[in-house]
């Protein structure tokens, strides 16, 4: 019986948390005015390599959507205007001076509001402006913030 109640509570929380924390004004934004997830990842990669000794491998940026379960747990106790709508792993490649390819990765999170995106951004890592990002394939929208840059082990100091 306890297990059944726990399942019902979990289901209720999951269903009630489906509104992604956007105000009606922001949720009604025109998806055509946004940038795609892969374009935003590519923009980050290009900017990153402007001040890096490696050379960006053109069109290597890809975005892989992370599990909704992680987002759900991140948002479970968050106020409605402070929620993440989706998370992605942005991967891109560069070649070093020896011509060897290296893979880089940075997490991209979409937020429900611009104010929350500005609040949660990492100043040193948000090297491109926060933009409205759309993922029409997965019906996700939000303001993009970058976190958790992973560089190849050979570049870490």
PyMOL commands that set and color helices and strands:
alter all, ss='L'
color gray80, all
select helices_A, chain A and resi 2-16+24-27+31-33+37-51+68-75+114-120+153-155
alter helices_A, ss='H'
color red, helices_A
select strands_A, chain A and resi 35-36+55-56+62-65+84-95+101-111+132-135+140-150
alter strands_A, ss='S'
color yellow, strands_A
deselect
rebuild
show_as cartoon
